[in-house]
Amino acid sequence: MTTNKKPGKWRGQTLAVRAGQTRTQFQETAEALFLTSGYAYETAEEAEARFKGADGFTYTRFGNPTVSMFEARVAALEGAPFARATASGMAAVTATFLCALHAGDHVVGAKAMFGACRYVMEEVLPRLGIACTLVDGEDLRQWEKAVRPETKFFFLETPANPTLSIVDLKSVADIAGRAGARLIVDNAFASPVLQRPIEFGADIVVHSSTKYIDGQGRCLGGVILCKEDFLKDHLQIFLRNTGPALSPFNAWVHLKSLETLDLRMRAHSANAAYVADFLAGHKKIARVLYPFRPDHPQHDMAKRQMRAGGGVVTFDLGSKEFAFRVANALELIDISNNLGDAKSLLTHPATTTHQRLSPEARLELGVTEGMLRLSVGLEDVEDICQDLAQALAKI
């Protein structure tokens, strides 16, 4: 196997195409897909050496050439020392917590997060004797007040799902550092093209590569990016022995998708900004949230942390009845709980991604009955707006 040369000199888009690539003796130009669960050894001595840590693969649950290429490329894009791929985004989040936490430990998290992440923090961790405190992620004083001597992790999403709340990464990282805790950032909404949390002091970054990294709604996947101490002391042995491994095929799909991630995120962001302005000018829309619009509450913070506003627009129609009527009237845009697809997708968070929360908890987050989350795709933006216009005309 041969490996790419001098990746440190390359810029982001070049890294997205070239980083981490290894070639077999056939010198293929496309990355090879290694659909194998196991590996053979020339001798018993070689097998012994591999299991003692010599270079090479032993079992695809532990490592695979295709998966390794994907991990190396994502790490290069995020500016992280190491990456480890998982079977899904939630596998990445859960493994990050469970590999390092013990009974008696404490985690602080921003309330505005994906419903499954809140389930892990509020239901799974407490069963294991791990305490959890949820705070308003935008309020730095709440982060500071929530710290305990046993606090080990801070966790947040920015932009958050579905409210697109923005958290001050550098300030929260500073608070975590002073507390001796690690900051975990879910970067799925922005992708490494638009935001690199490690540059602002994050210790660990997680992704659902199912979303923008895949980009076409095909394969599940997740990624954990971290430093060497966390990998060696906690993550590596946990992944090897609990098995949330990414399949080589899914890794290959996501690896190839990284080649166009920069181009797609720029196009998603341009379309979303246009759609946000269109919706903001519509008389039937109660509120529009988009990080790069001047009326977003954390617009200035978003501009400092992100290269563009991303591909998600959230808007409010004032009632569940109106939200459902508009969703059901759409002809181009699909109703789906997924996001990050080339196709535009709409969801009603209160009855899907955040339905497990109590009505009071949803309202506290700003997830109203009339809220709709639109993942703006790569269709012609005029067609997207035309579809929204005809649907809005039905209410």
N, C-alpha and C positions, 0 to 999 in steps of 0.2 A: 504494500500500500504506500502511496505517496501523498503528501499533504501540501496544501497551498503555502506559498512563501510570502513573508513580509506583510501579514495582514494589518500590523500596527500602523502602516503608512496609508491605509485606505480610508476613504470617507464612507459615510453611512450607506449610501445606495450601492456602493461597490461591495461593502461588507454583506449587504443583504443578498447579493448574487454569488459571492465567492467565499465568504468566511466559512471555515470549518470543513471545506470540501476535501475528501480523500478519494483517491482513485486506485482501482485495482491494476493488475498488470495489463489489462486491456486498454487502459487510458481512456475510459469513457468520458464524454463531455457532460452528460447528465449524471447526477448523483445516482449511485447504485442502490437498489432496494434489496436488502438482505432479509428475505422471509425465512428465517430459521430460528428455532427455539434453542438449539444447542450447537456445540462446536466440537470438532474432533482434534486430537492431539497426536503428534508424531510418536511420542513416547509417554510412558507413565511418569517419567521424571518431569516432562514438560507440563503435564496436568498438575502435578504437585506444585511446581513453581508458579503456575497461574493462580492456583488457590491460595498461595502465600503472598500474592500481590504483584507478580511479574506482569509486564505488559501483555495484553491480549484479552480475548473474550472467553467466558466460561459458560454463560447461560443468559438468554436474552432478558430474563427478569432482572439480571444484574447489569447488563450492558449489551449494546448491539451497534454495529458500525453505522447503520442508517440513523438510529436514534442519537448516537454520539455526534454525528454531523449536524443534526438539528439543534442539539444542545449547544454546540460550539458556536453556531451562527446566531442563535438568540442571545447568548452571552455577549458576543461581539457587538450586537446592535444595542443592547442595554448598557454596555459598559460595565458588565459584571465579571468578576473573576471566574465564576462557575455557574453552570445551569444544570438542572436535572429535570427531565421530562416526566410527566405523569399521565394517567389515563384520562383525566378531565381537570377542569379548573378547580372544582370542589375537592378533588383528590389532592391537588397542590396545596390548597388552603388547609385542609385537614391534616395532611402529613406535616406541614410546617409547624402547626401547633403541637401535634402529638409526639413528634420526634424529640422535643426538647422540654416539654412541660411535665411536671410531677404534681401529685396531690399536695395542696398547700400553696401552690403558685397562683399568680394573679395576672390577668390580662385586662388591658384597657382598649376599648374599641369605639370608633365613631358610630353613632346610631344609624346614620344614613348609609346603608349597605344592602347588598343583595340578600333576599330573604333566606336563602340557604346558609349564607355566612352567619346571619343572626341566629339561625337554628343551632349551628355548631357552637357558637359562643354562649348562647343562653340555655341550651338543653344538653348538648354532648359534654362540654367541658365541666359543668357543675357535677354531672354524674361521676366524674373521675376525681372530684375533690378540688377542681381548679376554679377559682372565683373569677367572675367577669364583671366589669363595670363599663357601662355604655355612657358616652358623653356626646355633647354637641361638638362635632369635629371642628366647627368654625371658631369655637370659643377656647382660646388657649388656656384661660384660667381653669376651665374644667379639666383639661388634660393634667395640669399641674396638681389640682386638688385630688384627682383620682389616684395619684401615685401612692403606692404602699411599699414598705421594705421588700415584700415578696413579689413585686411587679416584674415580670420577665419580658412581656411583649406589649407593644402598641400595635394596633391594627386599624387600617383605614383604606377606603377607596376614594380616589379623586381623579376625574369627576365621579361622583357617587351615582349609584343606580337606585331609582330612576330620576332623582331630583336634580342631578348634575351639580350638586354641592361641591365646592372646591375647598380643599384643606391646605393650609400653609405648611408645605412639606418641610421646609428648612426649620421653621420654628418648632414644629412638633418633633422633628428629629433631634433638635437641641434639648428639648425637655426629656425625651427618652434617654438620650446620652447621659444627662446629668443624673437620671434615675437608675442608670445601669441596666436599662432595658433595651431590647432590639425593636426597631421600627419595621413593620411589615407593611408594604404598600401593594394593593391590588391595582395593577396598571392596565387592566384589560380594555377599559373604555378608550384610553389614549393611545395605547400601543407604544412600543419603543421609538417609533418614528416621531410622535408628537410630544413625548415626555419621558425623561429618564430619571426616575426618582433617586437613584443612587447618587446622581450629581448634587442632590439637595440633602444628602445625609442619610437616606434610607439604608438599612442593613440588609433587608431581604425584599425582593420583588416577586410577586406571583402573577401569573396570567392564566386565563382561560384561553388557550390557543384555538379553541372552538370558534371564537368570535373573529376578530379582525385578522389575526394571523392566518387562519384558514381562509376566511374571506368569502367563501361560497357555500357555507352551510353544509359541509360534507362530513367532516370527521371530528370526533371529540378529542380533546387533548388539553394538557396543562403544563406549566413550566414553573419551577422554583429557581430563582437566581439569588446567589448568596456569596459570602466570602469563605475562604478556606477553613477557618476555624469552625464555623457552623456546619459546613459540609462534613468535616472529619469527626467532629465531636458528637454530632446529632443526626444529620440528615442521611448520610450515605448508608449507615448500618440499618436505619429504620426502613428505607426504601428497599434495600436488598431482602429484608426479612419479612416485610408485610406485603409487598407485591403490587403496589398501584402503578404498574409499568405501562408506558405508552407502547402500543403495538408498532412494529416497524413500518407497516403500511401507512398508518396515520401519521407517523413521524415523517415519512417520505412526502406525503401530501402537504403537510405543513412546511416542510423544508422548501419544497418548490414554491409554495405560496409566498414565502419570505422574499422571493425575488421581485415580486410586484407590490410588496407591502407599502413602500414609500409612495409609489404612484397612486395606489388605491386610497391611502389615507388622505392624500392631498385632494383627490377627487371627491371622496366622501365629505371632507370638511368644506370644500367649496359648495357642494350641493346643499349640505345641511345649513350653512350660513344663509344661502339664498332662500331656502324653505323657511327658516326661522323668521327672516324679514317678511316674507309673504304672509305667514301666519300672524305675525305681530300687527300687520296692517289690516287684518280681517276683523270686522265688527262683532262676529260671533265668538271670538276667542277671548276668554277671560284673562289668560296669562300665557306667556311664552318664556321658556327657559332655554338659553343656549350660552355656553361659557364666553364666547367672544362677542356677544351683543352688549352694548354699553349699559343696558338695563339689567343685566345679570348682577346679582348682589356681590359676587366676587370677581367681577370682570377684570379688574386690575391684577388680581392674584393669578387668574387664569392666564393672562397675557405674559406674566413673569415666568410661569412654570411650563407652559405649553407652546408648541410651535404653531398650532392651529386649534380650532375649537372642537374638532372631532366630528363624528358622524351621527350623533344622537341629538334630537330635538324633543323636548318635553313641552306639552301644552295642555291647558285646562279649558274644558267646555262648561264647567259649572255644575254638571250633574252626571250621574251614571247613565241616565236615560239618553241624554244628548251624546255622551261618549259612545255608547253602544250603537245609536242610530247612525252616527258618522262612520264608525268602524264597519258596520254592516253595509253601508252604501258604497264603500270603496270598490273600485273596479280594477285598478292596477296594483295598489299596495295590498300585501297579504296581511292577514291577522296571524301573528305568531309570537310566541314568547322568546324566540331567539333574537339575536342582533348581530351586526357585523357582516351581514351578507351583502353580496352584490345586488340583491333584490331588496327593495324597500319593505320593511316589516313594521307592523304596528301592534302594540300590546296595551292592555288595560291593567296596569300594575296592581290595583287594589283587589282584583279578582283572580290574578295569576301569580306573578312572581312574589307579591307581598300579601297574598291572601291569608297566610298563616298568622300574620300579626293581628292584634286586636284593633278595632276601629280607632281606639284612642291612640295606640302606638303609631298607626298609619298617619293620623292627623298630626301627631307630634313631629313626624318626619316631613310633613307637607305632601304626603301621598293621598290626594283627595279622590273622591268618587268620580269626579269629572276629568281626572288626569289621564292622558294618553302619552305613551312613549313611542316615538317614531325613530326607527333606525333607518336613516336616509341612505338609499342605495346608489347604484351607479347608472340608473336609467337617465334619460334626458330630464334635466331638472324642470323643464316646462311641463313635461308630461306628469311628473310627480305633483306639481302645484295644481295642474288642471284637475287631476283626480281628487285632490283635497278640496278644491273649490266646488266641484260638483257634489261631493259628499256633504260639505258644509251647507250647501243650498237646500239639503233635505231637512234641516232643523230650523 
